[in-house]
Amino acid sequence: MTRKIKIAGFGGQGVMLTGQMIAYAANLQGLNCVWVPTYGPETRGGTANCSVVVSDQPIYSPIFKKADDLLIFNLPSLHKFIDQVEDDGNLIYNSSLIQDEVKGPKNIYGVPMNDLANELSTPQVANMIMLGAFLKVTGIFTEETIDKSLEFFFSNGKERFLPVNRQAVAIGHEYVQL
């Protein structure tokens, strides 16, 4: 099993944290993983994307032409990366910010991550809603693994953010209908 994942959006949307959490979860499950971040010239508000490769085999290169899973947080990222997903792959996009009709791979899932996060009165957790949707679509991690990943990233003084992030992952997971 090898999954090539591309996550893209604006800086500040949680693109990198989402990729790091996937990579950390992969390690917790005993899988091999490589996470490669790419930033635009600005940190917050500029473009940001990362690539994650998860495999039960050795990973010889973090570079790939087409992703199995493409997680898109904004319209400019959709335009930039839509051609970089396998025809039978998964595209999960932020339908709060992307109103256009989306065409691409076989499996397309619109998730209003900003709207759902605003319903929690915590817009910062939109990326966790996307993570929950990704987990539902792929099924590659157990609930326990994701919870341990959340606990790792929301520790050392950030524990107060753990409940709402757990809730956001659950909302994203429940939102997607397969």
N, C-alpha and C positions, 0 to 999 in steps of 0.2 A: 504494500500500500504506500503510495506516494501522492501527496496533495501539494499542488503549487497554488499559492494564495497571493493575490495582490489586493492591497487596501489603499484607497486614495481619497483625498479630500483637501480641505484647507488646513493650514497649521492652526492648532487650537481646538480642532474637532475631536481629538482623541485617536487619531489614526495610528500613531506610534504605540500608544498604550494598548490598543486593540491587538496589534500585531505581537507585542511583547507578551500579552496574556495568552495568546494562542501558542506562542513558542514555549512559554513556561508550562502550560498545560501539557504540551507534547512531551516535555522532559519528565513531568510527573508521571506520565503513563508509560515511561520507558521507551519513547520514540526518539528518533534522531530529529534534529530541528536546526534550521538556519534562519535567522531574522536579519534582513538587510534594510536599513532605513535610507530614504532619499528625501532631502529637503530642498525647497526652493530658496531664493535669496533671502526671504523674510521668514521668521519663525512663526509668528502668530499672524494669520491672515494670508500668508503665502501658500504655495502648493506644498503638499507633503504626501509621500506615499511610501509604502514599505512592501517588501516581498517576504513571504514566509514559505519555507519548504518543510514539510513534515513527512517523515518516512519511517518505515520499519526496517529499511535498508540503509547502508551508508550513503551519505549525500556528498557527491563529488564536486558539485558546483551550485551556488545559490542563484545562478542566472537561468532564466527560462524565457521563452518567447511567448507562450500562451499559458494562462492560468486556468486551473480547474475551477477556482472560485474567485470571483471578482466582487469586492465589497466597495461600493462607491458612495461617498458622502455628499458630493455636490455635482452640479452640471458640468463645470469645466473638466473635472476628472472623468466623468462619463465620456465626454467627447475625446479626451486624450487616450483612454484605455479600452474603449469598447471593442476594438479590434484585437485586443490581447487576451481574449478568453476563448477557450476551446468551444467548438460548436455544440458539444454535448455538456458543456460546463454550466456553472451556476452564476448568475448575476443577481446580487442583492443590492438594491439601491435605495437611497433616501428619497422617498416620494414626497416628503415635506418640501424639499428644495428642487426636485426635478418633476416638473409638471408635464414635460413633453412625453409623447408616446415613445416607449423604449423598445427597441428591437435589437436582437443580438442572439445570444445562445439559446439553446433549447429551454432552459429553466430560468425564468425571470421572476423575481420577487420584489415588489415595491413595499417598502416598510416606512411609514411616516415617523421616522425616528425622532425628529425635532418635536412634532406634535405630541407624540406619546411621552417624551421627556418633559414637555411643558405641563402635561396633565399631572405629572409627579411634582410639579413646581421646582424641578431641578433640571434645567436645560443641559447641564454639564454631563448628564448620564446618557445622552443620545447615543454615544458610541457603545455603551453597554447594551442598549436595545438592539443595535446592529449585531453585536456579539451573540446575543441570545438567538437572533434570527439565523445567523450562520451556524450555530450549534444545532438548531432544529433541522436545517437543510442538510447538513453533512453527517450529523450523528457520530462524529469521530472521537468525542470526549464524553466521559461519564459526568453526571451531575456533581459527584464528589470531587472529581478532578478540577472542574471549573470553580467550585466553591473554595478549594484549597488555593487556587490561583488568585481568586478575589481576596482571600485572606492575606496572601503574600503581598499583593500590591497595595492593599489598604490596611497596612500595619504601621508601626512606628509613629504613632500620633495621628494617623488617618483613620482609625477604627470607626469614628463616628460616621464616615461615608460608606461603610460596608453595607448596612441594611438597605439603603436606597439603591446602591449598585446591584445588590442581589435581586431586588425587586425589578430593576430595569432589565436585567438579563432574563428574568422570568417572563416579563411582558413581551420582550422581543421573541422569545421562544414560543409563547402562546399565540402571538400575532400571525405567524406564518402558517398557512394552510397548505399541506402537501397533497 
